[in-house]
């Protein structure tokens, strides 16, 4: 605070300094105009008729050139100059002006240092000090109020913002999106839903820390579409994001490119897939939450379709996804009730029909839909991570079957079980399989593990590492659906596999295409050189069996040799053939 009071001559010479904060600004004998930059303006004030005090704004030289206010009061043949940095509207200023107007210093001629006017000024100074103290207390109170306001704002932010990503919470998003649609009735809007496939696996295998990091990074990627206040984004739940945005094609093109770069470079040892569904808002009577559900349906419709990242909602999706939802809602209870059953399909020697093994296949007798094909529920379980629990059930069931056969004195044949691509990411996969075979008194080589070639194509690094550990533990590794992908030769060269299972479409195409037959023969010969067993899948006719014999394929599996049947029936028929 700057306060200066001095008794001056009409020419501006300081005769007595009555108050100076800070001290010694301009002392006695100096020109009071040294206080100011604009001396000319003060000259004008000093030279005018001073029947009444006047006030105007000037700049002081000291303390960073602050703005101050000046009041000049005539007293006999002298002037009192008062400079202060308090706003003129403040009570203190008014008090000062009033006090100066009432002040009458008859003694201040330079003879009496302590006249009545002097004591009046001292009283005024005391009032000034008291007012400073009041201002300090008010300032402290103001700081407290500001801190309370900041805390209140922080509380509001916690309620409105997702703590992990900083995006809007789901409820706030719905409320603001509704307001946005009302405020812009002529603007066309879309709802965007973004979902990470198999996010549960990321958390289960790599930890929730890596999962949270993925969500935060994806949120940053999605913010590229937020170009103005008409775009809102939320993390609604777990790995699901929603956005409302003006309908512009270039926006999706930019987002597609951004997501592509994000997925290509993301530092996670698994292939990430992100799907986006779009609902074009054609009826604003629908609740925003329902709009988001439809966008999410569109995203779900292209899961497992690795060549497509965006899809638009249509009504046919609704029916399909409602069925899938019922499947998801009943999967755990069905597993507990025993609605799932293990079927076995024989593998035979083509020439003799001799049984060399079997493949375990899962079937589901749904309480509402009846028998459901694996092609309908396995993809759903792979997407939500339940496939691992179902596979564990199948593996345990097969191990018990093999143990019971051996206890009955039958010559056990190996049974192959499917290992999903999702299973390969579980750190306890090897331990779980070893525990099962040892508990049932089996050798690991009695349980064959089938892994699809497509799994290798998508996650080759992870797959090679896991298969090598399984192979070292004594398990027999079968490559299922060989020839369905585009990396077949790489598969043969890199993976420590024991058996090739030729894709059924490979056989069907080769039946009438000589060039396909030559390729098939080369694969069989190559496998023989690598000491790999070859089993052809999908053999349904005698002509196909004859072709296999001609090409040198010794083993086959298909309806010609036996359909999948319940494990108990398979066991009875097998025992009968053995004469037991």
TORVOPA-213101 format. One record per residue (C-alpha): residue in one letter; x, y, z. Coordinates in steps of 0.05 Angstrom, whole numbers, plus 5000, padded with zeros to 4 digits. Layout:
residues N
AXYZ;...
//
This chain:
residues 580
X500050005000;X502550704983;X500251305025;X503651975023;X501452625059;X505453265058;X504554005073;X507054395013;X507755094988;X503655354930;X509855224888;X510054494908;X515954514957;X515054005014;X515054365080;X513153785124;X511953045111;X505852835152;X505552105129;X509851685083;X509050935068;X514250735049;X518451245086;X522851755054;X519451784986;X520052544981;X522752915042;X522453645066;X525454155018;X524153724957;X519153834902;X512853424912;X512453344836;X518252844840;X512952334860;X509852314792;X511352184719;X506252684693;X508953314729;X505253774681;X498553514705;X500453644777;X502854344758;X495954494732;X492754264796;X497554664840;X496555314801;X488955304798;X484255654846;X483955204907;X477355374939;X475654644934;X479954024933;X480853664867;X482552944853;X485452594792;X489651974773;X497251994766;X502951504762;X508351474815;X515651354801;X516650844856;X514850124866;X513649894794;X509650494770;X503050354804;X496850784793;X495351254851;X490151784867;X491852484888;X487852984929;X490153704939;X487154104997;X488654855006;X490055085078;X491155825084;X497155965038;X499355245037;X497054585006;X496253885034;X497953364980;X495152664993;X497052074948;X494051374958;X492950724917;X485950554943;X480050584894;X476251244900;X469850854914;X472850544976;X470250795044;X477350975064;X477951465006;X471351785022;X473451845095;X479952175075;X476652665028;X471552845081;X476852935135;X481053385091;X475053805073;X473653925148;X480854035166;X482954735186;X490354815202;X491155525226;X497755385257;X501255065199;X505155675177;X511555355194;X511655635265;X507655115306;X509554395292;X503954105334;X497754515318;X490554255319;X491054075246;X496953635260;X493053235312;X487153175264;X491852875213;X494652395264;X487652165280;X486452065207;X492851655202;X490351205259;X483851105221;X487850925160;X491850395198;X485450095226;X482550065157;X488849715132;X487849185185;X480549115165;X482749025093;X487748495113;X482348105151;X477648165092;X483047925045;X484247305089;X476847165088;X476647255013;X482346755004;X478546265046;X472346345004;X476446254940;X479445614968;X472445354985;X470245524915;X476145144885;X474544544929;X467344574907;X469544594834;X474043994846;X468143614876;X463943784816;X469543554770;X469842894807;X462442794796;X462742994722;X469342694700;X471841984695;X477641944744;X481741504698;X481141844630;X478542534647;X472742444599;X465542574619;X461942074663;X456341674631;X450642044666;X453442734651;X454542524579;X447242314571;X444742964603;X449143414561;X447943024497;X440443114507;X441443864516;X445943884454;X440543574411;X435344074436;X439944674425;X441644474353;X435144204322;X437544294251;X444443974260;X445243234240;X448642834295;X451442124302;X452741694363;X459441344362;X460940724404;X468140474411;X469739804443;X476239424455;X475638684437;X477838204491;X479538754540;X478338274597;X484137864573;X488738474577;X486838564650;X487237824667;X493837684632;X497738344635;X494638644697;X489739214711;X495339724708;X496739564635;X489239554623;X488340244653;X494140514612;X490840254549;X484240604567;X487741264580;X491641224515;X485341054475;X481741644507;X487342104481;X486541784412;X478941914412;X479842644432;X482342774361;X475042804339;X473243344390;X473943964347;X468544394380;X463344424436;X458444014395;X462643384406;X462143024473;X465842394494;X465041924553;X468041284580;X461440954597;X463940294626;X470239884629;X472739894556;X466740234523;X466840954499;X461141364470;X461242024432;X456042484402;X458642884344;X456243274283;X455342824222;X461542914178;X464742374137;X471642664143;X471242594218;X470741834213;X476241804161;X480842184208;X478941744267;X479941104226;X486941334208;X488541544279;X486040874307;X490040494255;X496540844276;X494640734349;X493739974340;X499839884297;X504640194346;X501540034413;X506639694459;X502839074481;X504838354463;X498038184433;X494238414373;X489138924394;X482539004358;X478139614367;X471139644337;X466940264326;X459440274315;X455540874289;X448241034300;X445541584255;X440541964298;X434141954257;X429242034315;X430642504373;X424942204413;X429441624431;X433341674497;X440841804487;X442341174527;X438340764476;X441941104419;X448540894450;X446140174457;X444640164382;X451540434365;X454539904410;X450539374374;X453639604309;X460539544339;X459038844365;X456638614296;X463738654267;X467538334324;X472437794299;X472038124230;X479238364227;X478438724162;X473039204186;X473439734240;X466940124230;X459739914222;X453040274219;X446940054259;X441139704225;X435039364256;X437338654237;X443038734286;X438238824343;X435138134336;X441837784329;X444938134388;X438938004432;X440137254422;X447537344437;X445737714500;X441337144523;X447036664509;X451637094552;X446537154608;X445736404614;X452836144600;X455236104673;X448835794700;X448835284642;X456035084659;X454134984732;X447934574713;X451734124665;X448234364602;X454834314565;X457033624541;X463433344511;X462632974445;X468132564411;X469432464337;X474031904316;X480631974278;X482231364236;X487331064190;X484631144120;X486730464093;X484430034151;X479330454189;X483330334253;X481930824309;X488131244324;X484931784367;X479132264375;X477633004378;X473633284436;X468033764415;X463434154461;X455834174453;X450734604489;X443634394504;X440835084519;X434735104565;X431035594517;X434135494448;X435534754451;X441934494418;X446335084398;X451834994347;X458935154371;X459435644313;X454136064347;X456736084418;X464235974414;X465536654379;X461336994433;X465336654488;X471836844455;X469737564455;X467737604528;X473337144554;X468636584579;X471836104529;X477535964578;X472735714631;X469035284580;X475634994554;X477734824626;X471234434633;X472634044569;X479833894587;X477833634656;X472333204626;X477032894575;X482332744627;X477132384669;X474831994608;X481831754593;X482931554666;X476331154667;X478230794602;X484830584631;X481530364695;X476929924653;X483029594620;X481929904552;X487630114508;X487130864512;X487631274449;X489732004452;X484332534452;X485633224424;X482433834455;X481834524427;X486035094456;X483135764439;X487436344419;X484836684482;X487336114525;X494536244502;X494736894541;X493336574608;X499736514649;X497135904685;X495335514621;X501235024626;X500434934701;X493034794694;X494034274639;X499633924677;X495433894741;X489633574703;X493733014671;X497632864734;X491332844777;X488432314731;X494831904725;X495932074652;X502032244610;X501832924577;X502532594508;X495732264517;X492432954514;X493533274446;X492734034441;X489634324377;X491335044360;X488635374298;X493235664245;X489436324248;X491836404319;X498936384294;X497536894239;X494837404289;X499537304348;X505636924323;X510537154376;X506136974435;X503936324403;X511036064389;X513136204461;X507135844492;X507435244445;X514835134459;X513335104534;X507534624523;X511834194477;X517434164528;X512533934580;X510833324537;X504233524505;X502933344431;X501433964390;X496633934331;X495834514282;X488434554265;X485534844201;X492334834166;X491835164098;X486335654117;X491236224130;X496736554091;X502736374132;X502635624126;X509935534108;X512036004164;X507935584211;X511734954191;X518435284198;X517435634265;X512635224307;X514734584343;X508434204322;X507233454316;X501033404272;X497933784214;X490433774208;X488733984136;X482934474131;X476634134104;X475834674051;X482734494027;X480433784013;X473933993980;X477534463932;X482833953916;X477633423898;X476233763831;X482434193820;X488733843798;X493134433818;X490334403888;X491833663890;X499133803872;X499634313928;X496433833976;X501333283956;X507133753966;X504633934036;X503833194054;X510833034028;X513833624064;X510433414129;X513232714121;X520233004112;X519133404176;X516532774211;X509633074221;X503232674222;X497932924173;X490432864187;X485333084136;X478933394164;X471933384136;X472232714098;X465032544079;X465432104016;X469131493992;X471831903933;X475132383982;X478131804021;X480831503957;X483932173938;X487332214005;X490331513996;X492831713927;X496132343955;X499431954011;X495232214070;X494531634119;X489731924171;X483032264167;X477132514206;X470032644183;X462832394176;X465031814132;X468531504191;X464131744247;X460032334271;X461332684337;X457832294392;X457232344468;X463432114504;X459831544539;X457231264472;X464031324440;X467030944497;X462030374493;X463030294418;X470530314426;X470329784481;X465929344437;X471029384380;X476429184430;X472228594454;X471628874525;
//
